[in-house]
Amino acid sequence: MHLIPQNFIQTTHELYGSVGTEWLSELPTLIADCAECWSLTVAPPFENLSYTYVAPALGSDNTPVVLKVGFPNPELLCEMDALRLYNGHGMVRLLEADPERGIMLLERLEPGMTLADLNDDTAATSIAAQVMHQLWRPVPASHSFPTVERWATGLQRLRAEFDGGCGPFPKVLVEEAESLFTDLRSSMDEPVLLHGDLHHYNILSAARQPWLAIDPKGVVGEPAYEIGAWLRNPLPLMTWPHPERVLARRIDQFADELGFDRERIWGWGLAQAVLSAWWYWEDHGYVGETALACAQLLATLKV
């Protein structure tokens, strides 16, 4: 059995506490069960695991696949539902799933280079726009996907955490994010199913199509909402020379290529950056500094 990376163990502890510890003790058995059930040869996991255990594997006919195992939770179930709905259109294919145990068997995308590996950010942004356009699907009449409105309630939890205040989060940014969520939600275009976390590391080079997405959250909202995750990534963005120019260029580029209003792109980007910084606090107990830095930069831009 391959070793479980320490960073994945720590993240699971932070998110799920003692029940996460118990689940980690069962993870080797889950992986072995998958290998037996689907006749897999499972390799060591990919580097930099975050919230799920993800490893390359080979099927009985040497078909390359990916085994993904996560602590069973609503977000993981939404991912499975989104993958089924996309059915490989602009997205990695779901081959098998065991929702009760949080297990997925996925198509392996090869060569698998991420857009973070592409040195030309203008080209990467254009590819992202093309992938986004493929992904947006009509919302099924009956579904369990979260909405942009539900995600926005994270800022209410922020206020509750600090007795109506903002704690370590800059008050001016929290108030701006609250105002933007209120205004933008009230004027949204027709909602569609969005990826919800479409950044540079979630678009990979593939053989079936030049570029395909992975790891959808599955959230319902207007298409312009999708761009927020791209604006604040990749994570070293704030160390680049003149990151404010990168953000401004990305906003202009998405507006031109997708036909969206620049102010809406900017507004969703700022509001989501503050929300993302809060989610880091919820998950790990500290402020998401990179997301917050992105929000501060966006607040200085004129659109």
Buried (B, 14 or more C-beta within 10 A) or exposed (E): EEEBBEEBBEBBEEBBEEEBEEBBEEBEEBBEBBBEEBEBEBEEBBEEBEBBBBBBBBBEEEEBBBBBBBBBEEBBBBBBBBBEBBEEEBBBBBBEBBEEBBBBBBBBBEEBBBBBEBEEBEEBBBBBBBBBEBBBBEBEEEBEBBBBEEBBEBBEEBBEBEEEEBBEBBEEBBEBBBEBBEEBBEEBEEBBBBBBBBBBBBBBBBEEBEBBBBBBBBBBBBBBBBBBBBBBBBBEBBEEEEBBEBBBBBBBBBBEBBEBEBBBBBBBBBBBBBBBBBBBBEEEEEBBEBBBBBBBBBBEBEB
